Amino acid sequence: MKKLLFSVLSALAFLLASPGAAEAVSAHEVVSNPIVCTLNANQTVTCSGSVAGLGNQAVTVTLDVDFACATRGNGNQPGGHLQSVSVPIQPRNGRINFSETTGPAVCPPGLNPVVGDTATVTIKNLAGDVLFTKEVAIT
């Protein structure tokens, strides 16, 4: 009986000491503060909202938006991306509120910036593991 008890306690101690064992991440968008992405007048995209269930490790928020430079007739649209990565954000009680803006869509003279219809919002821990991702319509 003592051997069994010792084995069970040893296994429990090992699991509790393992990195990440005590921290389960179940990231989800907060319904009362949903993620919204907006195309601004200066051809940048701002996404803001709230995500919970992130645990207590610092995270970054990354935005990725399709972008192209079109001729006046909207032909010849070489692909590109508007991107942004936040500074590390420390969750509070597993939750972050964020507002992140991409750089501006800039094209050579004679070409018009065309920003995509959606933004991909990705939240990663500082080790680069994806904790949450969502495609959001740009309004």
ChimeraX attribute file (.defattr): number of C-alpha atoms within 10 A of each C-alpha:
attribute: neighborCount
match mode: 1-to-1
recipient: residues
	/A:1	6
	/A:2	7
	/A:3	8
	/A:4	9
	/A:5	10
	/A:6	11
	/A:7	12
	/A:8	12
	/A:9	12
	/A:10	11
	/A:11	12
	/A:12	11
	/A:13	11
	/A:14	12
	/A:15	13
	/A:16	12
	/A:17	11
	/A:18	9
	/A:19	9
	/A:20	11
	/A:21	10
	/A:22	11
	/A:23	12
	/A:24	11
	/A:25	15
	/A:26	12
	/A:27	17
	/A:28	16
	/A:29	18
	/A:30	16
	/A:31	11
	/A:32	8
	/A:33	12
	/A:34	12
	/A:35	21
	/A:36	16
	/A:37	25
	/A:38	18
	/A:39	17
	/A:40	12
	/A:41	8
	/A:42	10
	/A:43	17
	/A:44	18
	/A:45	27
	/A:46	19
	/A:47	22
	/A:48	17
	/A:49	18
	/A:50	18
	/A:51	22
	/A:52	20
	/A:53	19
	/A:54	26
	/A:55	22
	/A:56	16
	/A:57	16
	/A:58	18
	/A:59	24
	/A:60	18
	/A:61	22
	/A:62	21
	/A:63	24
	/A:64	19
	/A:65	22
	/A:66	16
	/A:67	20
	/A:68	22
	/A:69	23
	/A:70	19
	/A:71	14
	/A:72	10
	/A:73	8
	/A:74	13
	/A:75	10
	/A:76	12
	/A:77	15
	/A:78	9
	/A:79	11
	/A:80	14
	/A:81	16
	/A:82	22
	/A:83	20
	/A:84	18
	/A:85	16
	/A:86	16
	/A:87	12
	/A:88	14
	/A:89	17
	/A:90	16
	/A:91	18
	/A:92	14
	/A:93	11
	/A:94	17
	/A:95	20
	/A:96	20
	/A:97	15
	/A:98	15
	/A:99	14
	/A:100	19
	/A:101	21
	/A:102	21
	/A:103	14
	/A:104	15
	/A:105	19
	/A:106	17
	/A:107	13
	/A:108	9
	/A:109	8
	/A:110	9
	/A:111	18
	/A:112	18
	/A:113	18
	/A:114	18
	/A:115	21
	/A:116	17
	/A:117	15
	/A:118	18
	/A:119	25
	/A:120	18
	/A:121	22
	/A:122	17
	/A:123	22
	/A:124	19
	/A:125	19
	/A:126	13
	/A:127	9
	/A:128	10
	/A:129	10
	/A:130	13
	/A:131	17
	/A:132	20
	/A:133	17
	/A:134	14
	/A:135	16
	/A:136	17
	/A:137	14
	/A:138	18
	/A:139	11
